[in-house]
Amino acid sequence: MVETFTQQNSKSKLRTQEKIEEAEMMEQSLAAEEAITEGFENLASIKEALNQVMVEPSRQSVEFILSYSNSTRK
């Protein structure tokens, strides 16, 4: 028997299932889906934070690059 299960199903309904094993499997499925959703949202916020980071090279690095560039012109 195949039965569609969504997050909208209340946990109280789960507890009234005929078989305890089915209710436990459905609760585990919900918990796993919630964990995946939370993980995705966490990664999305990290990505957004990384997009906002502005990094500049050190002054020494810029001077080294300019020095090298000047040495190759001769």
N, C-alpha and C positions, 0 to 999 in steps of 0.2 A: 504494500500500500504506500503510495507516494502522497505526501501532504505538503502543501506550500506553507512555509513558516517565515514570518517577517518580524522585524523589531517591534512592530505595533502590538503584537500579541503580548498580553500582560503576563507577568510571572505567576500571578494567581491562577491563570488559565493553565499554565504549564504544570502547576502542582496538582491539578485535577485530572491530568492525563491518566488513562487506564494503566499504562506501564510506567513505572518509575524510571526505567532506563531511558525511555524516549524523552521524558522531561529533562533528565540530566544531560542527555546529548544536546537537546535544544538550548539549554542554559549555557553549556560549554561553547556551542556554536556562536551564541550571542556574545559571550565574553571574548571569544577570539576575534569576532568581527569588530567589536568595540576597541579592542587593543590595536588592531590593524588600522582602524580609522584614526585613533589617537596618534599612532606612530606616523601616519601620513601627514596629519595636521602639524605635528612637531617638525617633520622634515620640511614642510612647506614654509613654516615660519623661519627655520634656519636658512633656507634658500633665500628668503626675502632679506634677512639680516645680512647675509653674505653679499647680496647685490648692492647693499647700501654702504658697504665698507669701501673707503677710498684709501688706497695705499700709494705712497710715493717712495721712490728710491732715495737712499741716503745721499747726502751731499758728496761724500767720498766716492760713491758709485758713479754719480754724474760727472765728477771731475775726472775719474779714471776713463770713462767713455770718451769724454771730450779730448783728453790727452792722447788717447789711442787714435781717435779720428784725426787729430792734428798731425800725428806722427806718420799716418798713411798718406797724407797729401804730398809730402816732400818727395 
